[in-house]
Amino acid sequence: MAGLPDLIETFLSMSSILTRELADQFAGLALGHVTREYPCSPGHVISGPQDIGAPRQLHPVFFGSFDWHSCVHGYWLLASLLRRFPDLEAAAGIRALFDASLTPEKVERECEYFGNPLSGNFERPYGWAWLLKLFAELHAHHELRWAQALSPLATMIRERFQRFLPKAIYPIRAGTHHNTAFAVRLALDYADAVGDLVFRTQLAEAATRWYFDDEDCPAWGEPSLDEFLSPCLMEAECMRRALGAREFAVWFDKFLPRLAASQPSCLFVPAVVSDHADGRITHLNGLNLSRAWCFRSLASSLPTEDGRASAMQDAAGRHWAVAFPHVGGNYMAEHWLATYAALALDVDGEAGV
């Protein structure tokens, strides 16, 4: 593993550095967990004996990766890597997995799970967002059979999003799975990919209602011990996708007015991870990677000569370099962190849509 200065320099030297070598590494990690049934954290509500089942019985597609949402974004990672690098070492294995798993019969059973009244809030909104992101990725593939198979579940999730947004009077700002800015950010990718202007409008209106009046974000309390998203940066990245370019530029100037001076300072210092094997504390590795993603994506919206762009690019490099060595090594990291490493690396390709 390269030293920290070398990793930072590598990150900063290229506009998009999701290389074939890294793609092979990430694909190997994802293939190692998306069909690993145990350990499992199901998030499953049981109304009686009839609801008890093994992960593979409850979720015939997304039963691996410790939890449902990590399995979904593990599939997204594999699909994204396969599209970007069709000659991946694992390409045949990925296609075989998708052909075996993304079938109408298995997706129908996933839909049946969501159809249970007690599952109405299952994976809201994080898992919902990743499922739509996965569909958007599969929709871009030449092999449309996978997207076609997943389409009924994507439609169901999109409809749930549409029912949820009017009820969400307030945003959820915590940098965890409940964060509404993250969910809307990914759902916007889906809406744009499939040309769903009605859904896009609903998402953008919700983001505007929640965040448009926010100014001079202090990023107070960041980081928190088990967060993997920056509430402040995630809000900005959500608004970058929700607003038009000119409207966002005005909003961004007010929301983070001192970025060129690397302020708020707490955003520019990578989080310290005291225990990389602790399933909650290692969320901070994800925070460092998701900050790198947001910093790079936000910087890409600014002119290259803008001092804020260079400050954010530098911060992105520091955050990514600190977290990248810990993407593997134990299952609490391996079952999800490669997804966020890929997001941070591919802003100019997939992640910065």
C-alpha positions as CSV (number, residue, x, y, z in Angstrom):
1,M,0.0,0.0,0.0
2,A,1.4,3.4,-1.0
3,G,2.1,6.0,1.7
4,L,-0.3,8.7,2.6
5,P,1.5,11.5,0.6
6,D,1.6,9.3,-2.5
7,L,-2.1,8.4,-2.2
8,I,-3.0,12.1,-1.9
9,E,-0.8,13.0,-4.9
10,T,-2.3,10.2,-6.9
11,F,-5.9,11.3,-6.1
12,L,-5.2,14.9,-7.0
13,S,-3.2,14.2,-10.2
14,M,-6.1,12.8,-12.2
15,S,-9.6,14.0,-12.9
16,S,-11.1,10.5,-12.7
17,I,-9.0,7.7,-11.2
18,L,-11.2,4.7,-11.1
19,T,-8.6,2.6,-12.9
20,R,-9.0,-0.9,-14.2
21,E,-6.7,-2.1,-11.4
22,L,-8.9,-0.6,-8.7
23,A,-12.0,-1.8,-10.4
24,D,-10.7,-5.3,-10.3
25,Q,-10.1,-4.9,-6.5
26,F,-13.5,-3.5,-5.8
27,A,-15.2,-6.1,-7.9
28,G,-13.5,-8.8,-5.9
29,L,-14.6,-7.3,-2.7
30,A,-18.2,-7.0,-3.8
31,L,-18.4,-10.5,-5.2
32,G,-17.1,-11.7,-1.9
33,H,-20.0,-10.3,0.0
34,V,-23.2,-9.9,-2.1
35,T,-23.9,-13.7,-1.8
36,R,-22.6,-14.1,1.7
37,E,-25.7,-14.8,3.8
38,Y,-24.2,-14.5,7.3
39,P,-23.6,-12.5,9.4
40,C,-26.8,-10.6,8.8
41,S,-28.6,-7.6,10.3
42,P,-32.1,-8.0,8.7
43,G,-34.0,-5.0,10.0
44,H,-37.0,-7.3,9.8
45,V,-40.4,-6.8,11.6
46,I,-42.0,-10.1,12.7
47,S,-45.8,-10.2,13.2
48,G,-45.8,-14.0,13.8
49,P,-44.1,-17.3,13.0
50,Q,-45.0,-17.0,9.3
51,D,-42.6,-14.0,9.0
52,I,-39.6,-15.9,10.3
53,G,-37.1,-17.0,7.6
54,A,-33.5,-17.1,6.7
55,P,-32.1,-14.0,4.8
56,R,-32.2,-15.9,1.5
57,Q,-35.8,-16.9,2.0
58,L,-36.9,-13.3,2.8
59,H,-34.8,-11.7,0.1
60,P,-33.9,-14.1,-2.7
61,V,-31.9,-11.4,-4.5
62,F,-30.5,-9.1,-1.9
63,F,-29.7,-11.5,1.0
64,G,-26.0,-10.9,1.3
65,S,-23.6,-8.2,2.4
66,F,-24.7,-8.1,6.1
67,D,-27.8,-6.0,5.3
68,W,-30.2,-5.4,2.5
69,H,-29.1,-1.9,1.5
70,S,-25.4,-2.9,1.4
71,C,-26.3,-5.8,-0.9
72,V,-28.2,-3.5,-3.2
73,H,-25.3,-1.0,-3.5
74,G,-22.9,-4.0,-3.8
75,Y,-24.9,-4.9,-7.0
76,W,-24.7,-1.3,-8.0
77,L,-21.0,-1.3,-7.6
78,L,-20.6,-4.4,-9.7
79,A,-22.9,-3.1,-12.4
80,S,-21.1,0.2,-12.6
81,L,-17.7,-1.4,-12.8
82,L,-18.9,-3.8,-15.5
83,R,-20.2,-1.0,-17.6
84,R,-17.1,1.1,-17.2
85,F,-14.7,-1.9,-17.7
86,P,-16.3,-4.6,-19.7
87,D,-13.0,-6.6,-19.7
88,L,-12.9,-6.8,-15.9
89,E,-11.3,-10.0,-14.6
90,A,-14.6,-10.7,-12.8
91,A,-16.8,-9.7,-15.8
92,A,-18.0,-13.3,-16.4
93,G,-18.7,-13.8,-12.7
94,I,-20.7,-10.6,-12.5
95,R,-22.8,-11.5,-15.5
96,A,-23.4,-15.0,-14.2
97,L,-24.5,-13.5,-10.8
98,F,-26.9,-11.1,-12.4
99,D,-28.4,-13.7,-14.6
100,A,-29.0,-16.0,-11.7
101,S,-30.2,-13.4,-9.3
102,L,-32.0,-10.6,-11.3
103,T,-34.8,-12.8,-12.5
104,P,-38.5,-11.9,-12.6
105,E,-39.3,-14.7,-10.2
106,K,-36.8,-13.6,-7.5
107,V,-37.7,-9.9,-7.9
108,E,-41.4,-10.7,-7.5
109,R,-40.6,-12.2,-4.1
110,E,-38.7,-9.1,-3.2
111,C,-41.8,-7.1,-4.2
112,E,-43.9,-9.4,-2.0
113,Y,-41.8,-8.6,1.0
114,F,-42.3,-4.9,0.4
115,G,-46.0,-5.5,0.0
116,N,-46.3,-6.7,3.6
117,P,-48.0,-3.8,5.5
118,L,-45.3,-4.1,8.3
119,S,-42.6,-3.6,5.6
120,G,-43.9,-0.2,4.6
121,N,-41.0,1.7,6.0
122,F,-38.4,-1.0,5.4
123,E,-35.1,0.6,4.3
124,R,-36.6,4.1,4.0
125,P,-35.0,6.1,2.6
126,Y,-31.4,4.8,2.2
127,G,-32.2,1.4,0.8
128,W,-34.9,2.9,-1.4
129,A,-32.4,5.4,-2.9
130,W,-29.8,2.7,-3.6
131,L,-32.4,0.5,-5.3
132,L,-33.3,3.3,-7.6
133,K,-29.6,4.0,-8.2
134,L,-29.0,0.4,-9.1
135,F,-31.9,0.4,-11.5
136,A,-30.6,3.6,-13.1
137,E,-27.2,1.9,-13.6
138,L,-28.7,-1.3,-15.1
139,H,-30.9,0.9,-17.3
140,A,-27.6,2.2,-18.9
141,H,-26.4,-1.3,-19.8
142,H,-26.7,-3.0,-23.2
143,E,-28.0,-6.1,-21.4
144,L,-31.4,-4.7,-20.6
145,R,-32.8,-8.0,-19.2
146,W,-31.4,-7.1,-15.8
147,A,-33.1,-3.7,-15.7
148,Q,-36.3,-5.3,-17.0
149,A,-36.3,-7.9,-14.3
150,L,-35.8,-5.3,-11.6
151,S,-38.3,-2.8,-13.0
152,P,-41.3,-3.9,-10.8
153,L,-39.4,-3.3,-7.6
154,A,-38.0,0.0,-8.8
155,T,-41.5,1.1,-9.7
156,M,-42.8,0.1,-6.3
157,I,-39.9,2.0,-4.5
158,R,-40.5,5.1,-6.7
159,E,-44.2,5.1,-5.8
160,R,-43.3,4.8,-2.1
161,F,-40.9,7.8,-2.4
162,Q,-43.7,9.8,-4.0
163,R,-46.0,9.0,-1.1
164,F,-43.3,9.7,1.5
165,L,-42.1,13.1,0.2
166,P,-45.3,15.1,1.0
167,K,-45.4,13.7,4.5
168,A,-41.7,14.6,5.2
169,I,-42.4,18.1,6.6
170,Y,-38.9,18.2,7.9
171,P,-35.6,16.8,6.5
172,I,-33.6,14.2,8.4
173,R,-30.1,15.8,8.7
174,A,-28.2,13.1,10.7
175,G,-25.3,11.7,8.7
176,T,-26.7,8.2,8.8
177,H,-29.0,5.9,6.7
178,H,-31.9,8.2,7.4
179,N,-30.4,11.3,5.7
180,T,-32.9,12.7,3.3
181,A,-30.4,14.7,1.3
182,F,-28.5,11.6,0.4
183,A,-31.7,9.8,-0.6
184,V,-32.9,12.6,-2.8
185,R,-29.5,12.9,-4.4
186,L,-29.5,9.3,-5.5
187,A,-33.1,9.3,-6.5
188,L,-32.5,12.3,-8.8
189,D,-30.0,10.1,-10.7
190,Y,-32.8,7.6,-11.2
191,A,-35.3,10.2,-12.3
192,D,-32.9,11.7,-14.8
193,A,-31.7,8.3,-16.1
194,V,-35.3,7.1,-16.9
195,G,-36.6,10.5,-17.9
196,D,-39.2,10.7,-15.1
197,L,-39.8,14.5,-15.1
198,V,-42.7,14.2,-12.6
199,F,-40.6,12.4,-10.1
200,R,-37.7,14.7,-10.6
201,T,-39.9,17.7,-9.9
202,Q,-41.2,16.1,-6.7
203,L,-37.7,15.4,-5.5
204,A,-36.4,18.9,-6.4
205,E,-39.4,20.5,-4.7
206,A,-38.8,18.5,-1.5
207,A,-35.1,19.4,-1.5
208,T,-35.9,23.1,-2.0
209,R,-38.6,23.1,0.7
210,W,-36.1,21.5,3.2
211,Y,-32.9,23.3,2.4
212,F,-33.3,26.4,0.2
213,D,-33.4,28.9,3.1
214,D,-30.3,27.4,4.8
215,E,-27.4,29.9,5.0
216,D,-23.9,29.9,6.5
217,C,-23.8,26.3,7.6
218,P,-21.6,26.0,10.6
219,A,-21.3,22.2,10.3
220,W,-21.7,22.1,14.1
221,G,-21.2,18.7,15.6
222,E,-19.4,17.2,12.7
223,P,-18.1,14.6,12.8
224,S,-20.3,12.4,15.0
225,L,-19.0,9.0,16.0
226,D,-21.0,6.7,13.8
227,E,-21.9,8.9,10.9
228,F,-20.8,8.1,7.3
229,L,-22.3,11.2,5.7
230,S,-21.6,14.8,6.3
231,P,-25.0,16.5,6.9
232,C,-23.5,19.8,5.6
233,L,-21.8,18.5,2.4
234,M,-24.5,16.1,1.6
235,E,-27.1,18.9,1.7
236,A,-24.9,20.9,-0.7
237,E,-24.4,17.9,-3.1
238,C,-28.2,17.3,-3.0
239,M,-28.9,20.9,-3.9
240,R,-26.3,20.8,-6.7
241,R,-28.4,18.1,-8.4
242,A,-31.8,19.5,-7.5
243,L,-31.2,23.1,-8.6
244,G,-30.3,24.6,-11.9
245,A,-26.6,25.7,-12.2
246,R,-27.2,29.4,-11.8
247,E,-29.6,29.0,-8.9
248,F,-27.3,26.6,-7.2
249,A,-24.3,29.0,-7.5
250,V,-26.3,31.7,-5.7
251,W,-27.4,29.2,-3.0
252,F,-24.0,27.7,-2.6
253,D,-22.4,31.1,-2.0
254,K,-24.7,31.7,0.9
255,F,-24.7,28.2,2.3
256,L,-20.9,27.8,2.6
257,P,-19.5,31.4,2.2
258,R,-16.0,30.7,3.6
259,L,-15.0,27.6,1.6
260,A,-12.0,29.3,0.0
261,A,-10.5,29.7,3.5
262,S,-11.2,26.0,4.3
263,Q,-14.0,26.9,6.6
264,P,-15.9,25.4,8.5
265,S,-12.6,23.8,9.6
266,C,-14.3,20.7,10.9
267,L,-15.2,19.7,7.4
268,F,-11.6,19.9,6.1
269,V,-10.0,17.6,8.7
270,P,-10.4,13.8,8.1
271,A,-12.2,12.0,10.8
272,V,-10.0,9.8,13.1
273,V,-11.1,6.2,13.3
274,S,-10.2,4.5,16.5
275,D,-11.3,1.0,15.7
276,H,-11.6,-0.1,12.1
277,A,-13.2,-3.4,13.0
278,D,-16.0,-1.8,15.0
279,G,-19.1,-1.9,12.8
280,R,-20.3,1.6,14.0
281,I,-17.0,3.4,14.4
282,T,-15.8,2.3,11.0
283,H,-18.6,4.4,9.6
284,L,-16.1,7.2,9.9
285,N,-14.1,5.6,7.1
286,G,-17.3,6.0,5.1
287,L,-17.6,9.6,6.2
288,N,-14.1,10.3,4.9
289,L,-14.9,8.7,1.6
290,S,-18.3,10.4,1.2
291,R,-16.8,13.7,2.0
292,A,-14.2,13.1,-0.7
293,W,-17.1,12.3,-3.1
294,C,-19.0,15.5,-2.1
295,F,-15.9,17.7,-2.2
296,R,-14.9,16.6,-5.7
297,S,-18.4,16.7,-7.0
298,L,-19.0,20.2,-5.7
299,A,-15.6,21.4,-6.9
300,S,-16.5,20.2,-10.4
301,S,-19.4,22.7,-10.4
302,L,-17.0,25.6,-10.0
303,P,-14.6,27.3,-12.4
304,T,-11.1,25.8,-12.1
305,E,-9.7,29.2,-11.0
306,D,-12.2,29.5,-8.2
307,G,-10.3,29.2,-4.9
308,R,-13.0,27.1,-3.4
309,A,-12.5,24.4,-6.0
310,S,-8.8,24.0,-5.1
311,A,-9.6,23.9,-1.4
312,M,-12.2,21.2,-1.9
313,Q,-10.0,19.2,-4.2
314,D,-7.2,19.2,-1.7
315,A,-9.6,18.2,1.1
316,A,-11.0,15.4,-1.1
317,G,-7.5,14.0,-1.6
318,R,-6.7,14.1,2.1
319,H,-10.0,12.4,3.1
320,W,-9.7,9.7,0.4
321,A,-6.1,8.9,1.2
322,V,-6.8,8.4,4.9
323,A,-9.8,6.1,4.3
324,F,-8.7,4.0,1.2
325,P,-6.3,1.7,3.0
326,H,-9.2,0.5,5.2
327,V,-11.7,-0.4,2.5
328,G,-10.8,-4.1,3.0
329,G,-9.3,-6.1,5.8
330,N,-12.4,-7.0,7.8
331,Y,-16.0,-7.7,7.0
332,M,-17.4,-4.6,8.7
333,A,-15.5,-2.7,6.1
334,E,-15.6,-5.0,3.1
335,H,-19.3,-5.3,2.9
336,W,-19.8,-1.6,2.0
337,L,-16.8,0.7,1.9
338,A,-15.7,0.0,-1.7
339,T,-18.9,1.5,-2.9
340,Y,-18.0,4.9,-1.4
341,A,-14.4,4.6,-2.5
342,A,-15.8,4.2,-6.1
343,L,-18.1,7.2,-5.7
344,A,-15.2,9.4,-4.7
345,L,-13.0,8.2,-7.5
346,D,-15.5,8.5,-10.4
347,V,-17.0,12.0,-10.1
348,D,-16.5,12.8,-13.7
349,G,-18.0,9.5,-14.8
350,E,-20.8,7.9,-12.9
351,A,-20.9,9.6,-9.5
352,G,-21.0,13.1,-10.7
353,V,-24.1,12.8,-12.8
